[in-house]
Amino acid sequence: MIKRCIVILALVLALGIALPAVGAGATKTLACVPLEVAILEDRAYVLCAEPITAYRGGYPLDNGYAVSYFAVPLSDSNWSSRFIQVADIAMASGMPVIFSYTSGDYSGELFGCDRTNCREPWAFTLVKTSWTP
């Protein structure tokens, strides 16, 4: 039974199915197939491919803003190095990355992550699957 629950949870995360809580402060996840990985002066970011419209309805909304970028500050070198490594592997392999972030958290603006399309993830997971959004 526990194994079945773990498999179901993994599928939910891999498919980017929205969790029921969507208000400010709620945890949200997005399955992202990276189109672009960049390192700027103050941040590293990933641009996600737009999810299939028929399946997801486009980029997910967070407080009215379509989230298409995820970024981390370069000031935290350990965290940004892991972010860049996972993003590079995803770009090279075509594997999706599951980004977890907090709805309504605009703290990324401190390092150039625009509130209108970018979020700072607090977790990211590389997923080996044949499914793409």
C-alpha positions in Angstrom: 0.0 0.0 0.0 2.8 2.4 0.9 4.6 1.6 -2.3 1.4 2.3 -4.3 1.1 5.7 -2.6 4.7 6.6 -3.4 4.2 5.7 -7.0 1.0 7.8 -7.2 2.8 10.8 -5.5 5.7 10.4 -8.0 3.3 10.4 -10.9 1.5 13.5 -9.6 4.8 15.3 -9.3 6.1 14.1 -12.6 3.0 15.2 -14.5 2.9 18.6 -12.8 -0.6 18.1 -11.6 -1.5 21.1 -9.5 -1.9 20.5 -5.8 -5.2 21.7 -4.3 -3.7 24.6 -2.2 -3.0 27.5 -4.5 -3.3 30.6 -2.2 -0.4 32.8 -1.3 2.1 30.9 0.7 1.0 27.5 -0.6 3.6 25.1 -2.0 3.4 24.7 -5.7 5.2 22.4 -8.2 5.9 22.6 -11.9 7.3 20.0 -14.2 9.7 22.0 -16.4 11.5 21.0 -19.6 14.3 23.6 -19.8 14.6 25.6 -23.0 17.3 27.8 -21.8 19.8 27.9 -18.9 21.7 31.1 -18.3 24.1 32.6 -15.8 23.9 36.3 -15.4 25.8 38.7 -13.0 23.5 38.1 -10.1 21.5 34.9 -10.8 21.2 31.6 -12.7 17.9 30.9 -14.4 16.0 28.3 -16.3 13.3 29.1 -18.9 10.7 26.4 -19.1 9.0 25.1 -22.2 5.4 26.0 -22.3 3.3 23.1 -21.1 1.0 21.5 -23.7 -2.1 23.7 -23.9 -4.6 20.9 -24.2 -3.1 19.3 -21.0 -2.2 22.3 -18.8 -3.7 25.4 -20.4 -0.3 27.0 -20.8 2.1 28.2 -18.1 0.8 27.9 -14.5 -0.5 31.1 -12.9 0.7 32.3 -9.5 -1.4 35.2 -8.2 -2.2 36.1 -11.7 1.3 35.9 -13.1 2.4 33.2 -15.6 5.5 31.4 -14.2 7.9 30.5 -17.0 11.3 31.1 -15.3 13.0 29.8 -12.2 16.1 31.5 -10.8 18.5 31.3 -7.9 21.0 33.9 -6.6 24.7 33.4 -7.4 25.5 34.8 -3.9 24.7 31.3 -2.5 27.4 29.4 -4.5 26.6 25.9 -3.3 22.9 26.2 -4.0 23.4 27.9 -7.4 26.0 25.3 -8.4 23.6 22.5 -7.8 20.8 24.4 -9.6 23.1 24.9 -12.7 24.2 21.2 -12.6 20.7 19.9 -12.5 19.6 22.4 -15.2 22.5 21.5 -17.5 21.8 17.7 -17.2 18.1 18.4 -18.0 19.0 20.5 -21.0 21.4 17.8 -22.3 19.1 14.8 -21.7 15.6 16.4 -22.3 14.6 15.2 -18.8 12.1 17.4 -16.9 12.9 19.2 -13.6 10.3 19.4 -10.9 10.5 22.8 -9.3 8.9 23.4 -5.9 8.2 27.0 -4.9 6.1 29.1 -2.6 3.1 30.8 -4.2 3.3 34.6 -3.8 6.9 34.6 -2.8 8.6 37.5 -4.7 11.8 37.4 -2.7 13.6 36.6 -5.9 13.2 40.2 -7.0 16.2 41.0 -4.7 18.5 39.3 -7.3 16.6 40.0 -10.6 13.8 37.3 -10.6 10.8 39.3 -12.0 7.6 38.8 -10.0 5.6 38.7 -13.3 7.2 35.5 -14.7 9.9 34.1 -12.3 10.0 32.3 -9.0 12.9 31.2 -6.7 12.6 27.4 -6.1 13.3 26.0 -2.7 13.7 22.5 -4.3 14.3 21.0 -7.7 14.3 17.4 -8.8 15.6 15.8 -12.0 13.0 13.2 -13.2 13.8 10.3 -15.5 10.6 9.9 -17.5 9.5 9.7 -21.1 6.7 12.2 -20.5 7.2 15.9 -21.4 4.8 18.7 -20.7 
